[in-house]
Amino acid sequence: SPPSREGAWRPEVCSLGRADAAAGFAVGPLADAERGAAELVLARAFRDSPLNVAVIGSDPERRLRANLHGARALLPVAQASGLVLVAREGAATRGLLVATPPFGWPLPAPTLRAHLRRVLGQGLRVARRWGQVFEALARVHLREPHWYLATLGVDPPAQGRGIGSALLAHWLADVD
């Protein structure tokens, strides 16, 4: 369980700080009610990443579906055992940051049901290849206590507007 940080993960209104972005957005913890929107943001944000193409394959729709299954397994565990920050623009979810506290990596496994849904939804080959990726990461992961930035994704239409930087700055202000 992460260290108690009562009051430290407060929502904070941020300004995009760019001339072409008049509206601001809010950064704060992910609420259970907005998890579905957050899953879609992560699925879209990583759909075309080179790692996703290498692991999942060339079909963008298949990558989107596989990413959605991965996000559905990740977010409940990350909310329970780590930190999930979301950037909201009005009612819309625009970006997401997932981090683990010292000694919190790797996150616990999802429930058996969530794990089976992910494996069946992604396909056995894709699930095996992701397993290989995570094994390689585990071999080089730092052993001393540290906060770990697991995921930082911004919805593609909102990229380039400072949302990822704001999520990162908000997180670092609390953990540095």
Secondary structure as the mmCIF struct_conf table of DSSP 4:
data_model
#
loop_
_struct_conf.conf_type_id
_struct_conf.id
_struct_conf.beg_label_comp_id
_struct_conf.beg_label_asym_id
_struct_conf.beg_label_seq_id
_struct_conf.end_label_comp_id
_struct_conf.end_label_asym_id
_struct_conf.end_label_seq_id
HELX_LH_PP_P HELX_LH_PP_P1 PRO A 2 SER A 4
TURN_TY1_P TURN_TY1_P1 GLU A 6 ALA A 8
BEND BEND1 TRP A 9 TRP A 9
STRN STRN1 GLU A 12 CYS A 14
BEND BEND2 ARG A 18 ARG A 18
TURN_TY1_P TURN_TY1_P2 ALA A 19 ASP A 20
BEND BEND3 ALA A 23 ALA A 23
STRN STRN2 PHE A 25 PRO A 29
HELX_LH_PP_P HELX_LH_PP_P2 LEU A 30 ALA A 31
HELX_RH_3T_P HELX_RH_3T_P1 ASP A 32 GLU A 34
HELX_RH_AL_P HELX_RH_AL_P1 ARG A 35 PHE A 46
TURN_TY1_P TURN_TY1_P3 ARG A 47 ASP A 48
HELX_RH_AL_P HELX_RH_AL_P2 PRO A 50 ILE A 56
BEND BEND4 SER A 58 SER A 58
HELX_RH_AL_P HELX_RH_AL_P3 PRO A 60 SER A 81
BEND BEND5 GLY A 82 GLY A 82
STRN STRN3 LEU A 83 GLU A 89
TURN_TY1_P TURN_TY1_P4 GLY A 90 ALA A 91
STRN STRN4 ALA A 92 THR A 100
TURN_TY1_P TURN_TY1_P5 PRO A 102 PHE A 103
HELX_LH_PP_P HELX_LH_PP_P3 TRP A 105 TRP A 105
BEND BEND6 PRO A 106 PRO A 106
HELX_LH_PP_P HELX_LH_PP_P4 LEU A 107 THR A 111
HELX_RH_AL_P HELX_RH_AL_P4 LEU A 112 GLN A 122
HELX_RH_AL_P HELX_RH_AL_P5 LEU A 124 VAL A 140
BEND BEND7 HIS A 141 HIS A 141
BEND BEND8 GLU A 144 GLU A 144
STRN STRN5 TYR A 148 VAL A 154
HELX_RH_3T_P HELX_RH_3T_P2 PRO A 156 ALA A 158
TURN_TY1_P TURN_TY1_P6 GLN A 159 GLY A 160
BEND BEND9 ARG A 161 GLY A 162
HELX_RH_AL_P HELX_RH_AL_P6 ILE A 163 VAL A 175
#
